[in-house]
């Protein structure tokens, strides 16, 4: 058994985070810390079921999500999550979460994974929280309020730093079109954390280059946090990004420093 020795810290949360969102984030970190101390890399990555989104569920996802489900029940809010789907607790508030974004990284010990969640009232987002599991660093934003961090403000793709979802056979040409025009590319394997890097200006944009891979749980936190920092989140094909409990719906999401950069990225992806 090959254990991941480093401890998982308690996330450093702002005081104003909604209690339900804060409790879910702390529950995620605690559960990840426990399973990392007791299971090796192969066991963490083992597929133990099929998620509500139609993709296999790793053990690390299942364990962390179970802790978040218990948290949502304690808090009396509904839950929409990657593996378990929608849990109705009769509340006007719903936590829309990706329990462990970057599951493959988390299972193998690559320190690039996060909890990401948005608190939604009916169908309208109210606030979002993303916590970097390996460091405890947290980003929080509330709709209608500016954040302490800002995007880079870049408006052109030429020379931009762009993070991309890994290419697939069906979107290889679109992926290469973006790669040819950008100044620097990264693939980190964690959509939610990469969108946060756009919000704080560390990178100029993140995109799924037309593979229609991303679900609402992948984009929920970004839809609050990136606009609060001056950026924008769109679908490359112009489809509305909606808080829908149907996790089979997919988008080619783009998070960018400015609307101009987002639109140029979309145009480049579509060719």
Secondary structure, DSSP 8 states (H G I E B T S, - for coil): -----S--------TTS-HHHHHHHHHHHHHHHHHHHHS-HHHHH-EEEE-TTSSEEEHHHHHHHHHHHHHHHHHT-EEEETTTEEE--S-SEEEEEEEEESHHHHHHT-S--EEEEEEEETTEEEEEEEEETTT--EEEEETTS--S--------STT-EEEE----GGGHHHHHHHHHH-SEEE--S-HHHHHHHHHTTSSSEEE--S---B-HHHHHHHHHHHHHTT-EEEETT-------S-TT--B-EEEESSHHHHHHHHHHHH-
